[in-house]
Each structure stands twice: as structure tokens, then as C-alpha cells.
Amino acid sequence: MSGARSLLIDISPLRESAPFRRIFVARLISLIGIGLLLVSVPVQMYDLTGSSAQVGAATAVTGITTFVGMLVGGSLADRFDRKRLILVGRGGAALSFAGLAVNAFGILPGTPSVAALYALAGIDGLIGALSTSALMAAVPTLIPRDKLVAVGALSALTVRVGSAVSPGIAGFIIAGAGVEWAYVVAACLATTTVLILLGLPSLPPSAPVVGEKLPSAPAGTEATPATTSLVRFILEQRVVAGVMIVGVLAMLGAGVVALLPALVAERFDGDARATGFLYAAVATGAMIAALTSGWLASVRRPGLLLVSALTAAFVVQIFFGLAPVVWLALGLLAVIGFIEAIQEVLRYSIIQHHTPGPLLGRVNGIWMAQEVGGITVGALVAGAFGTIWVASDAIVYYGVVMVVLSLIALVTLRSLVGVRKEPVHADAVN
């Protein structure tokens, strides 16, 4: 029985920390609301314009503003009380959802406005990312370091559950009542998260990670978040830099999903059901990994496992490109999703372990922004491969390139590969 417990996801942070419980519940609710937006905006844009190009442009606007919001939010989270930023972000999201509902009902201009749809979707991406950066920075100041792997697994689980549930909810609401009511529901959910998060304690940027002792500042200076050099920290703390490099490679590799529709057309007779199952397989594998992540807390060399998992995922990707039957392709994609979730948990825990409290906002903002950007670039690169070779060959060749890059990372990122389980207190604030 104890062996089974050590395998299953560790939920002790939820039992031991009331503030973390609030954050966990609020984040799950907010992810469902964001999922409603990700479905509703494209549906409404296509209904208004009949243009797939406009749909793509609206999605790109949200992605770009989210990227910017994470960078800006990370910087603000190291300068201002993080609770206030979280509340401003979630409150702003509620207002933007309400604005989308007003526009969809055609209350103000008389008819729904495409320009307003673009603007409000962009504002939501921007301000929602501000609260996400502050939230990510706050969690390690509430939870002991030895529980950060569990926190990473719980975070990965909320993302997977939110992304799995929200599209179905959005489709049900849009089909039954219309896209405007999907926005109303999203606004109500965002308002609920504000009410939940009001109970958080003050979260000052000067708060250290639990168990961390910040070094003293030199005579005549003060080690404040404003004077701490982010560039210097990343250059000197090679473990964090290594995690970010590995994260970029992982996100580039994830862009291979852009080739799935073409692969189905080439190898599986264009069956739309196969396309849906292939997309779902990655999320299913990731959810299984999160639910069985308890063993990750006892890994002695998490950095080595992280880079090894990166390489393994790309090797499996090569076999996926060669899979002749759909059931084998589904199984291989589930394995890839499983490995990717392991990487996600390890990246989170290693970054939080090696980043001092006053830098958590900026470091987490950069980390999340580069992941968002990496997926976008990866999809573009994978798509370029698909213009040269048929989809199956493109997936194989793309996998080979990524395996080579991950092996280079395994050889060159020695600080990351050598990380041990014991926390390393980064001497970053001098």
C-alpha cells in the first residue's frame, strides 16, 4: 500500500496550506474560463466574418498579448504585492469577459463588432497573463521546497483537466444558448476566482522561498527586488538557464502537432475521428503522468532525468512518424504526453528550487513566455518540414533533428545534468 501511495500524486500541499488551496481551486476555475474563451472567440469570429484567416489572426492576437503579459507580469510581480496583482488580473479578466458578452449581445453598437472582439480578446490575454505570473511567483513562498515537485504535478493536473473539460463545456453552451452566454459563464467564473483569492494573505515580493535564507546585501546597498539583476542571475545560475533551454527544446518539439491533420489525411484515410483521438492521446498521457507523479519527489538526479526524458520523447516521436496503424500511433502519442508531463513537473520544481524569492516573478514570467513562444515557433518549423516532405517523413526527420539537439543539451548542460535532489541555495542576490 505504501508503494502505491508513493506512486500516486502527492496532494499534501492542498491539506497543509490554506492559501495554496485557494490558489489551486481558483486556477482550475480560471483555466475553465480561459478554455471557454479559446473556443468562443474563434467560433464567433468565424460566424461574423466567415474567414479562417480572421480566426487565425484573433488567435494570434491572444497569443501575442499573453506572451507580453507574462513578461510584464513577471517584472511587476517582483516589485508590487503579488496578491494585488493577482486580484487585478482576475478582476480585469472578469471585466473583459463581460465586455465580450456585451459585444456578442450587440448591446452597445447594436450589432457585434469584429474590432471589439479583437480588442477584448487581446486585453484578456494580456491581463490574464499578469495574474498568472504573479500567482506562479507566489506559490513557492507558501509551500516548503520539498513539496515543490508535488505542486508542479498538481499544477500540471489542473492544466490538463481544464484543457480537457473546458472545450466540451464551451461547445455545450454555444450549441444550447449561443456564444454570448459562454462569455457570461466565463465572466461569472472569473468573478468567482476573485472572491476566492480575496482570502489570500499579503504576498510581498520580498518574501523568500519557504526554507530559503537570502544572502545579506553588501554594505551600503539593499537587496531589493528592484536592484536584483535578472540578467546576472540567469548568467550565473546555470541550472535555471539550462532548464529554460530544455524548455525551449521541449516546446519546439511539441509543435509537431501541427502535422497531425496531414498525417491523418496521408495514413489514416482522413478520418476526422482519428484526428480528434490523436490530439486527445497526448493530453491523456500527460494526465496519467500527473496522477502517478509521486515517485518524482524521490528522484536523486532530477536534472539528468529531465534531459533524458527530453531525448526519450523525441525518440518516441520518430517511432510515431513510422506507426502504420492508428492504435499504435495513439499509444505512442500517449507515451509522448506522459514524458512531456514528467518534464513539465521537473522543470517547475527545479526552477523554483534554484530561484530566490525576490526574482521569482521575472524568472517565472520569462519561463512561461518562452514556453508559449516555443510552441508557436515549433509549429511553424514543423509546418515548414511538412512543406518539404509528406507528413510522416516530416515527423520522423523533425524528431531526428530534435534528438540531436537534446543530446547536445545532455552533453553541454552539465550544471543542470548534475543537479541533485538536495536544494541548492542560489547566491544570486549580492
C-alpha positions in Angstrom: 0.0 0.0 0.0 2.8 2.4 0.8 4.3 1.7 -2.6 1.0 2.6 -4.2 0.9 5.9 -2.2 4.4 6.8 -3.3 3.3 6.4 -6.9 0.2 8.4 -6.8 0.2 12.2 -7.0 1.0 13.9 -3.7 -1.9 16.1 -2.6 -0.3 17.1 0.8 0.2 20.7 -0.3 -3.6 21.0 -0.5 -4.0 19.7 3.0 -1.2 21.7 4.6 -1.6 25.1 3.1 -5.0 27.0 3.0 -3.6 29.8 0.7 -2.4 27.1 -1.7 -5.9 25.5 -1.7 -7.4 28.8 -2.6 -4.9 29.3 -5.5 -5.4 25.7 -6.7 -9.2 26.0 -6.8 -9.1 29.5 -8.3 -6.6 28.4 -11.0 -8.7 25.4 -12.0 -11.8 27.6 -12.3 -9.8 30.2 -14.3 -8.5 27.6 -16.7 -12.0 26.5 -17.5 -12.9 30.2 -18.1 -9.9 30.6 -20.4 -10.8 27.5 -22.2 -14.3 28.9 -22.9 -12.6 32.0 -24.4 -10.3 29.9 -26.6 -13.3 28.2 -28.1 -15.8 31.1 -28.1 -13.6 33.7 -29.8 -12.8 31.6 -32.9 -16.4 30.4 -33.2 -17.8 34.0 -33.0 -15.1 35.4 -35.3 -15.9 32.8 -38.0 -19.7 33.5 -37.6 -19.1 37.2 -38.0 -16.6 37.1 -40.9 -16.7 33.6 -42.4 -12.9 33.9 -42.7 -10.4 31.3 -41.3 -7.7 34.0 -41.7 -9.6 36.2 -39.3 -9.9 33.3 -36.9 -6.2 32.7 -37.0 -5.5 36.4 -36.6 -7.7 36.6 -33.5 -6.0 33.5 -32.0 -2.6 35.1 -32.8 -3.6 38.4 -31.0 -4.5 36.5 -27.9 -1.2 34.5 -28.0 0.9 37.6 -28.5 -0.7 39.6 -25.7 -0.4 36.6 -23.4 3.3 36.4 -24.2 3.8 40.1 -23.5 1.6 39.9 -20.4 3.8 37.1 -18.9 7.0 39.2 -19.3 5.4 42.4 -18.0 3.6 40.5 -15.2 6.8 38.8 -14.1 8.5 42.1 -13.7 5.6 43.7 -11.8 5.4 40.6 -9.5 8.9 41.4 -8.3 8.0 45.0 -7.5 4.5 45.0 -6.1 2.4 42.9 -3.7 1.6 39.7 -5.7 -1.9 39.3 -4.1 -2.9 42.7 -5.5 -1.6 41.8 -9.0 -3.5 38.5 -8.9 -6.7 40.2 -7.9 -6.2 43.0 -10.6 -5.6 40.3 -13.2 -8.6 38.1 -12.3 -10.8 41.2 -11.9 -9.7 42.5 -15.3 -10.4 39.1 -16.9 -13.9 39.2 -15.5 -14.5 42.7 -16.9 -13.1 41.6 -20.3 -15.3 38.5 -20.4 -18.3 40.8 -19.5 -17.2 43.1 -22.4 -17.1 40.2 -24.8 -20.6 39.2 -23.7 -21.9 42.8 -24.1 -20.4 42.9 -27.6 -21.8 39.4 -28.5 -25.3 40.5 -27.5 -24.8 43.7 -29.6 -25.9 45.9 -26.7 -23.8 48.9 -27.3 -23.1 49.2 -31.1 -26.3 47.4 -31.9 -24.5 44.5 -33.6 -21.4 42.6 -32.6 -18.2 44.3 -33.6 -15.2 42.5 -35.0 -12.9 45.2 -33.9 -14.2 45.0 -30.3 -13.8 41.2 -30.4 -10.1 41.6 -31.4 -9.5 44.3 -28.7 -11.3 42.5 -25.8 -9.6 39.1 -26.6 -6.2 40.8 -26.7 -6.9 42.6 -23.4 -8.0 39.3 -21.8 -4.8 37.6 -22.9 -2.7 40.5 -21.6 -4.3 41.0 -18.2 -4.8 37.3 -17.5 -1.1 36.7 -18.0 -0.3 39.4 -15.5 -2.2 37.4 -12.8 -0.6 34.1 -13.9 2.9 35.4 -13.5 2.2 36.8 -10.0 0.5 33.6 -9.0 3.4 31.4 -10.1 5.8 33.7 -8.2 3.8 33.5 -5.1 3.4 29.7 -4.7 7.0 28.9 -3.7 6.8 31.4 -0.9 3.8 29.5 0.6 5.0 25.8 0.1 8.2 24.2 1.5 10.8 23.3 -1.1 10.5 19.6 -0.6 6.8 19.9 -1.7 7.5 21.7 -5.0 7.5 18.5 -7.1 4.0 17.8 -5.7 3.0 21.4 -6.5 4.3 21.1 -10.1 2.3 17.9 -10.5 -0.9 19.5 -9.2 -0.3 22.4 -11.5 0.1 20.1 -14.5 -3.0 18.3 -13.5 -5.1 21.4 -13.3 -3.9 22.4 -16.8 -4.8 19.0 -18.2 -8.2 18.9 -16.5 -9.0 22.4 -17.5 -8.0 21.9 -21.1 -9.9 18.6 -21.3 -13.1 19.9 -19.7 -13.5 23.4 -21.0 -13.9 22.8 -24.8 -16.8 20.4 -24.1 -18.4 22.9 -21.8 -18.0 25.7 -24.3 -19.4 23.6 -27.1 -22.4 22.6 -25.0 -23.2 26.2 -24.0 -22.7 27.6 -27.5 -24.8 24.9 -29.1 -27.6 25.3 -26.5 -27.7 29.0 -25.8 -25.2 30.9 -28.1 -21.7 32.2 -27.8 -22.8 35.2 -25.8 -23.8 33.0 -22.9 -20.4 31.3 -23.0 -18.9 34.7 -22.3 -21.4 35.3 -19.5 -20.4 32.0 -17.8 -16.7 32.8 -18.2 -17.3 36.2 -16.6 -19.1 34.6 -13.6 -16.3 32.0 -13.2 -13.6 34.8 -13.3 -15.6 36.7 -10.6 -15.8 33.6 -8.5 -12.0 33.3 -8.6 -11.7 36.9 -7.4 -13.9 36.1 -4.4 -11.8 33.0 -3.6 -8.5 34.8 -3.9 -9.6 37.7 -1.6 -8.8 35.4 1.3 -5.1 35.2 0.4 -2.6 36.7 2.8 -0.3 39.6 1.7 2.3 38.3 -0.8 5.1 40.8 -0.9 7.9 40.4 -3.5 10.5 40.4 -0.7 9.2 37.1 0.7 11.7 34.3 0.3 11.0 30.8 -0.9 10.0 28.7 2.2 13.2 27.5 3.8 15.4 29.9 1.9 17.8 32.3 3.6 18.5 35.2 1.4 22.2 36.4 1.5 23.0 39.7 3.0 23.5 42.7 0.7 26.9 44.4 0.6 27.5 47.4 2.8 25.7 50.5 1.6 23.3 48.6 -0.6 19.9 47.0 -0.3 19.0 43.7 -1.9 15.5 44.7 -3.1 13.6 43.2 -6.0 14.2 46.4 -7.9 18.0 46.2 -7.6 18.4 42.5 -8.2 19.9 41.8 -11.6 17.9 39.3 -13.6 20.5 39.1 -16.3 23.3 38.5 -13.9 21.2 35.8 -12.1 20.5 33.9 -15.3 24.1 34.1 -16.5 25.5 32.9 -13.1 22.8 30.4 -12.2 23.4 27.9 -15.0 20.8 25.4 -13.7 18.0 27.8 -14.3 19.4 28.8 -17.7 19.7 25.1 -18.5 16.1 24.5 -17.6 15.0 27.3 -19.9 17.0 25.9 -22.8 15.5 22.5 -22.2 12.0 24.1 -22.0 12.6 25.8 -25.4 13.6 22.5 -27.0 10.6 20.7 -25.5 8.2 23.4 -26.8 9.8 23.3 -30.2 9.2 19.6 -30.3 5.6 20.0 -29.2 5.0 21.9 -32.4 4.8 18.6 -34.3 1.1 18.5 -33.5 0.7 20.9 -36.5 1.4 17.9 -38.7 -1.3 15.7 -37.3 -4.1 16.6 -39.7 -1.8 16.0 -42.7 -0.7 12.7 -41.2 -4.3 11.5 -40.8 -5.0 12.5 -44.4 -1.9 10.6 -45.6 -2.0 7.5 -43.5 -5.5 7.1 -41.9 -7.8 8.0 -44.8 -8.6 11.5 -43.5 -10.7 10.1 -40.7 -11.7 13.1 -38.5 -12.3 10.8 -35.6 -8.6 9.7 -35.8 -7.5 13.4 -35.7 -9.5 14.0 -32.6 -8.2 10.9 -30.9 -4.6 11.8 -31.8 -4.9 15.2 -30.2 -6.6 13.7 -27.1 -3.9 11.0 -26.7 -1.2 13.5 -25.7 -3.4 15.1 -23.1 -4.4 11.6 -21.8 -0.8 10.5 -21.4 0.0 13.8 -19.6 -2.9 13.4 -17.2 -1.8 9.8 -16.3 1.7 11.1 -15.7 0.4 13.8 -13.3 -1.8 11.4 -11.4 1.1 8.9 -10.9 3.8 11.5 -10.2 4.5 10.7 -6.6 7.8 8.9 -7.4 9.3 12.1 -8.9 9.8 13.5 -5.4 12.4 10.8 -4.6 14.4 11.2 -7.8 18.0 11.8 -6.8 19.2 13.5 -10.1 16.2 15.4 -11.4 18.3 17.3 -14.0 19.6 14.2 -15.6 16.1 12.7 -15.7 14.8 15.9 -17.2 17.2 16.0 -20.1 17.0 12.2 -20.6 13.2 12.5 -20.8 13.5 15.2 -23.4 15.6 12.9 -25.6 13.2 10.0 -25.0 10.2 12.0 -26.1 11.8 12.8 -29.4 12.9 9.2 -29.9 9.3 8.1 -29.4 8.2 10.8 -31.8 10.3 9.2 -34.5 8.5 5.9 -33.9 5.2 7.7 -34.0 6.0 9.0 -37.5 6.7 5.4 -38.6 3.5 4.0 -37.0 1.4 2.2 -39.7 -1.8 1.8 -37.7 -3.9 4.3 -35.7 -3.9 2.3 -32.5 -0.1 2.2 -32.4 0.1 5.9 -33.2 -2.4 6.7 -30.3 -0.3 4.6 -27.9 2.9 6.4 -28.9 1.4 9.8 -28.6 0.1 8.9 -25.1 3.7 7.9 -24.2 4.9 11.3 -25.5 2.3 13.1 -23.4 3.4 11.1 -20.4 7.0 12.0 -20.8 6.2 15.7 -21.6 4.3 15.9 -18.3 7.2 14.5 -16.4 9.4 17.1 -17.9 6.9 19.8 -17.0 6.9 18.8 -13.3 10.7 18.6 -13.2 11.1 22.0 -15.0 8.8 23.6 -12.5 10.4 22.2 -9.4 14.0 22.8 -10.4 13.3 26.4 -11.3 11.5 27.1 -8.1 14.3 25.4 -6.1 17.0 27.5 -7.6 15.4 30.9 -7.8 15.4 33.3 -4.8 12.0 34.7 -3.8 12.6 38.3 -5.0 13.3 37.0 -8.5 10.5 34.5 -8.8 8.2 36.9 -10.8 10.7 37.7 -13.5 12.1 34.2 -13.8 8.7 32.6 -14.0 7.5 35.2 -16.4 10.3 34.5 -18.8 9.9 30.8 -18.4 6.2 30.8 -19.2 6.6 33.3 -22.0 9.3 31.2 -23.7 7.1 28.1 -23.5 4.3 29.9 -25.2 6.6 31.3 -27.8 8.4 27.9 -28.3 5.2 26.1 -29.2 4.3 28.8 -31.8 7.8 28.6 -33.3 7.8 24.8 -33.2 4.5 24.7 -35.1 5.9 27.0 -37.7 9.1 24.9 -38.1 7.2 21.6 -38.2 4.9 23.1 -40.7 7.9 24.0 -42.9 9.1 20.4 -42.7 5.6 19.4 -43.9 6.0 21.6 -47.0 9.2 19.6 -47.9 8.2 16.1 -47.1 5.0 14.1 -46.6 3.7 14.4 -43.0 5.0 11.0 -41.8 8.5 11.7 -43.1 8.4 15.2 -41.8 7.6 13.9 -38.3 10.5 11.5 -38.5 13.0 14.0 -39.7 11.9 16.6 -37.3 12.2 14.1 -34.5 15.8 13.2 -35.6 16.8 16.9 -35.5 15.3 17.3 -32.0 17.1 14.2 -30.8 20.4 15.6 -31.9 19.7 18.9 -30.2 18.6 17.2 -27.0 21.8 15.0 -27.0 23.8 18.2 -27.4 22.0 19.6 -24.4 22.7 16.4 -22.4 26.5 16.9 -23.1 26.7 20.6 -22.6 24.3 21.5 -19.8 26.5 20.0 -17.1 25.2 22.1 -14.3 21.7 21.0 -14.9 22.5 17.4 -15.5 24.5 17.3 -12.3 21.7 18.7 -10.1 21.0 16.6 -7.0 17.8 16.3 -5.0 19.1 18.5 -2.2 18.1 22.1 -2.7 20.9 24.4 -3.9 20.6 28.0 -2.4 21.5 30.2 -5.3 23.9 33.1 -4.5 22.1 35.4 -6.7 21.4 38.5 -4.6 24.6 40.1 -3.5 
